């Protein structure tokens, strides 16, 4: 008789919690242990003042910052079909909620919306130190450490699901002269409060969502001037007065930045919005996906099942760049749960069939060169998964919302958050809120009053 499955989930953020949420709704729930190094669930959504190291000397996880609002409408990417924002708060809420609101909503889904006490499966303040696959026993040996008392423990699992995210190891560039630059230098991961940079001239390096968001927040809270420096392509957005774009910075002096176009500028602060690296030091090397983040990591079947090692029993959730975000995590998590509990639809695929499928998605990923390509690609992934799991395909109603979001960003990057959308699940239109550039109270209480 086959031994009961025992599943290790690494991380209790939205990805790991989606896996837990769906596991407990299966008929044959395996033994589950979820390891979370923080003292509570939420992952990135646990806003902290800490940078660098946490209270236990481990790298601080969250890259979120004060006064952050979501940079995509909740209706497109972070509303759950079975637990809407209206169900949680008892009223419709605006389309771009701040961190405190999303955090409260997530906790509601994991408590009021869950069928059991999900916390009983989680070991908080517990860090996974190493995961080794044992070929002879077809099991994973997981070494963990209780950060409070320093005790380590080995445990054996039939399956491992990696859910600790891809936005916690900064990709930090180097430019000549940085060593002598007298101002402050930081990565956006350590950006916590835009008020800190009031009255200063800021150089933002990067051409991504984080670069534009950091720039807008700094302007909102009183920065004197922001220069956004790009490497391959300008963002080309309609910036408000006080923000400009220049070609890539090439070197620094004590107080100045010099750019590829031959210009220079006096700078007080450098904020590197240069992305992240896939970082899984706790995994045996052969179990890791590639270091560079992308829209579809190599070697994954159905965006999750790792084919290169682990005998089809190692999974990743949330390991690719995202547009749908929580909806994508949900869809992948449901597929993983069904696969592990031997409840996938149709005939099980052979290793060669799974590898061919993964390679086909890799080829499609190589053709993604624009936001619209990315939307089409990830929508296809979502539909492919939903066709197999029965996950609601209402997410397709989010496609025009995302396209409209693209348009709003082009019309004016500082004002796109002032738009509102209908929930794809309730049909209700989000209420008006104080315009983003004039809203300086992001508390839950103020938000629920639509102020």
N, C-alpha and C positions, 0 to 999 in steps of 0.2 A: 504494500500500500504506500502511495506517495506521501512523503512527509508534508505537513501543512506549510504553506508558503509563509515566509517571513520577510516583510518589506521594510527597507530603510529609506526614509525620505530625508534629504538634507536641505533644510531651510523651511521656515514657516512664514514666508512671505506669500503674496498672492498665488504664485505657482505651486508651492508646496501645499498651501491650504486648499487649492482647487483639487489636488490629488487626494488629500484627506477627505474632503467634502464628498467626492464621488466614490471613494472606497467604501465609506460607511453606508452607502446606499446600495451596494451590491449584495446579492443574496449570499455569497460565500466570501465574507470579509476575511482577509488574511491577518496574521499578526502584524501590527504596524508599529514602528518606532520612528518618530520625527525628531530630528536633532535641530535645535535652534540656539545659536550662540548668544543671541540677545535675551533680555529678561522677559520679553513678551513677543507676541506674533506681530506681523505687519511688514517685515523686511524693510525695503526702501522707505516705506511710509511711516516709519518711526523716526520722525524728525528729531534731531539731536543737535545740541550746541557743540558737541565734540568734533574735533578734526584730528587727523593722524591716528592716534590710538585710543581705544576705549578704556573703561575703568580696569580692565584685566590685562591691558597691554597688547590687545589684539587690534588689527586694523579696524578703524571705525567703518561701519558698513554703509550707512545712508549717505546719498549724495543730494538729498533734498535740502531746501533752505527756507528761511522765514519768508512769509508773504508770497510763496509760490502758489500759483493757480495752475490747474492742468493746462497743458498746451495743445490739447485736442478736446473736442466736445465729449462730454460724458456719454452722450447718446450713441457715439460711434465706437467707443472702445472700452468703457469701464462700467457699464450698467449690466447687471446680471438679469437674465430673462425670468428667473424664478424668485428674484428678490430685488425689486426695483428701488430706486431712490425714493419714489413716492411711498412705497410700502414701508420703507425704513423710517422716513421722517414724517410721514402722515400728510405730506403736501408735495407738490412739484417744486423742484429747486432749479436754479439757473444752470446753464450748460457748462460753465467752466468753474467748478468748485475748487476751493483752496485745500491744502494738505489736511487740515484739521477735519474738514467735512468728509473727505475720502476715507481717512483713517477711521472715523466714526462709522461710516457706512460699511466698510470692510468688517469691522468687529461685529456689527449687527448681523451681517450675512453668516458669519462663522458661529454665531450664538443663536439668535432668534431664527435665522433661516436654516440652520443645520438640524439634522434629525437626531443628533446625539451631542454629547459634550466632547467637542473635538480636542479640547486641551488635555484630556486624559491620555492622548496619544503622543504628546509633545514633551520632550525633555528640554526645558529652557536652561539658559546659561551653560549649555553643553556644546562643545565644539568638536566636530569631526576632524581628527588629526590625520588619519590615513585610511584609505580603502584599497584593499588588495584582493584581486580575484584569484582563487585557488583552483587551478585547473584540475587537480586530482579529485577534488570533492565537488566541483561545480558550485561553489559557494563563495560569498564575499566575506572577508574578515574586515570588520570595521572597528577601528580604534578611536575612542572618543575620550574627551577630558571634561570633567566637571570643573568649570572655571571658578566656581566659588571655593572649592576645597582642594583643587589640584589633582583629584583622583582620576586615574585613567582606567579604561575598561575596554576589553575586547568582546565583540559579539559577532555572531555569524548570521548572515542573511541569504535568502535565496535570490532576492532582487534588490537593486539600488536605484533610486530616482534622485537625480541631481537637480536641485531647485534653488540654488543660492544666488542665481542671477548673473548678469554680465556687465553690471554697471558699478563695480566696486573696486576695480584695479585701474587707476588712472594711466593713460598713455601719455607720458610727459616728454615733450620734445626738448632738444637743446639747440640754442643759437649762439654763435660767437658773441662774446661780451656779456652774456648773462651773469657771469661770475663777478663782474665789476658793477653791474647795475645796482644802484643804491635804493631803489624802490622795492615794493613788495612783489613777490612772485608766488602764484598759487595755481592749482588746477581747479576746475569748476567743482570737482568732488569736495573740495574744502571751502567752497563759497557758501556762507551760511546767512549773511545779513547784508543786504545792499546799503543799509544806512552807514556802514563802515566806510564807504567810499564817497560820501557826500563831499562835493567841492573838488574832487580829484579828476585828473585826466587818466583814462583807463585804456589800455590796449588789450583787446580781446582777440586771441589767436584761435582761428577756427571758422568753419562755415557750416555749422550744423544747428540743430534745434537748440542745443544748450547755448551756443554762442549768441544766437539772436535773443534768447530768453534772458540770459545774464545781462546783455547790453540793455534791453528794455527795462529790466528791473533796476539797474544802476541809474538809468536816466530818470525813472519814476521817483527814486529816492534821493535825487539831488546831485548826481555826478555832474561835473563840469562839462566833460566831453568824453565820448567813447569812439575809438577807432577800431573797426573790425578788420583784421588782416587775414586774407584768404590765400590758399596755396594754388589750387587748380581752377577754381571757378568762384566768382563773386556770388553772394546770395542774391544780389540784384533786386532787393525789396525796396518798397517805398518807406524810407526811414523818416522818423520825425526829426526836427531840428535838434542837433546835439549828437547825432550818430552819423558816422560816415564809414565807407569801406575803402580799403587800400589793398594793393598787392602784398604778397607775403613779406613780413619783416625778415631782414637778412642778417642784421647784427644790432648790438646794443652798445651804448657807452654808459657812463655813470648815470646820466639823466635822460638820455634820448634813445629813440628807436629809429632805425634806418630801414627804408623799404626798397623793394625791388624796382619800383618805378622811379627811384632816385630822390624821393622826398624823405623828410625826417620830421620827428615830432618830439616835444618834451612830454615825458610820460611819468606818472606817479606809480601806477600799478600795472602789472601784467597778469591777466587771467587766461590760462590755457584751457580752452574748450576743445580739446583735441581727442576726445573719445576715450575709450577704455579697451583693455585687453581681456580676452577670455582667460580667467585665472582660476585654476582648479588644482592648487598645490597639494591638496589632500588626496588626490586620486593618483593611483599608480600611473606612470607615464603612458602606458599603452591604452589607458582608459579615457584619455583626455581628447576633447575636440581641439581643432586648431586654435592658436592664440588669437588670430585676427577675427574681430566680430564681423558678421555678414548677415545676409538675408536668409541663408540656408546653409548651415554648417555641413561640411563633407562627412559622409559616413553615417548619416542619420536616416532611418526609415520612418516615414510618417512624422517627420520633424522631431523625433524623439528617441527611437530605438537605435542604440549605438551598435553598429555592425562589425567594427574592427576588432573587438575583443569582448570578453564577458559572456559569451555563449547566448547572446540575445536576451540578456537579463539586466542590462544596464540601460537607463533611460535619462534623457535630459528634458526638462520642461522650461520654456522661456529662454532658450539658448540662442535665439536669433533676434535680429533687429525687428521691431514691431510697429505696426499701425493699429491693429485691433486690440493689442495689449491684453486686458483681462479676458476678453472673449476668446482670444487665441489660446491663452493659458488653459481656459476651461475646456476648449475643444480638444486640445492635446491631452490634457489630464484625463478626460473621459476615455479617450482612445487607449491610453496607457493602462488605466484601471481595467478596462475590458480585456485588454491583451493579457495582463498578468493573471486575472481571474478566469482566463480561458473562456471568455465570453465575446470574442470578436465575431462579427458576421462573416459568413462565407468560409471557404476552405482555407486553412492556414497556409501561408506562403512559404516556399522554400527559401533557403539562404540566397541562392542565385536570383530568384525573383525579387526578393527584397533589395538586393544590391542594384539590380537593374532599375527598379523604381526610384531608389535614392539618386542614382546617377542621372536619371531623367529630370528630376527636380533640380539637381545641380546645374544641368545644362540650361534649364529655364532661368535659373537664378543669374547665370552669367549674362543674360540679355537685359537684366534690369538696370536701366540707366537714368531713370527719372522717377519722381514721386508717383506719377500715374502708372508707370510700369510696375512699381512696387505694390501699389494698390491692387492691380490686376493679379499680380503674382500671389500675394498673400490671400486674396479673396479665393483664388483657385485652391490654395492649400486648405483654407477653412472649409470649403465645399467638399473637397475630397475626404477630409476627416469626418465631416457631418454626415456624408452619405453612408459611411460605415458605422457610425455610432448612434445615429438617430438624434444627434444634438440639433436643437432647433435651427432652422435655416433663416430665421428672422434676421440674422446678422446681415443678410443680403440687403436689407432695408437701410443699412448703415452706409452702403456704397455712395448714394447721392449726398449723404451728409458729409462724408469725407471729401468728396469732390467740391462741395460748396465751401468746406473749410479751407481747401486749397485756394479757392477763389478769394475768400475773405482775407487770407494772408497776403495775397498779391495786391489786394486793394489798399491795404495799410496794415503793416505788421504790428503797430502799436494798438490797433483797435479791433482786431479780429475776435478777441474775447468778449466783446460787447454784443455779439450776435447770439441768437438763441434758436433752439431746434425742438422738434417734437420727439418725445420718447418713442422708440421703435416698438416698445412693448405695451405702453399704456395709451399712446396716441396724444398725450397731453403736451402742450407747448410750455417750455420752460419760461418762468417769469423773468421780467427785467430785473437787472441788478445795477448798482452803482457802477459807472464805467470804470474799467480796469485802472486807468491812469489816475483816477481820483479816489480809488478805494484804498484806504490805509488801515482798515480793521478787518482782518481775515478770520476773526473768531467765528465759531460755530453759531453762537447766539445772534450775531449781526447778520450772518449769511442767511439764516432761516427767516429773518425779517425782510429779506430781499433788499437790504440796504448796502 
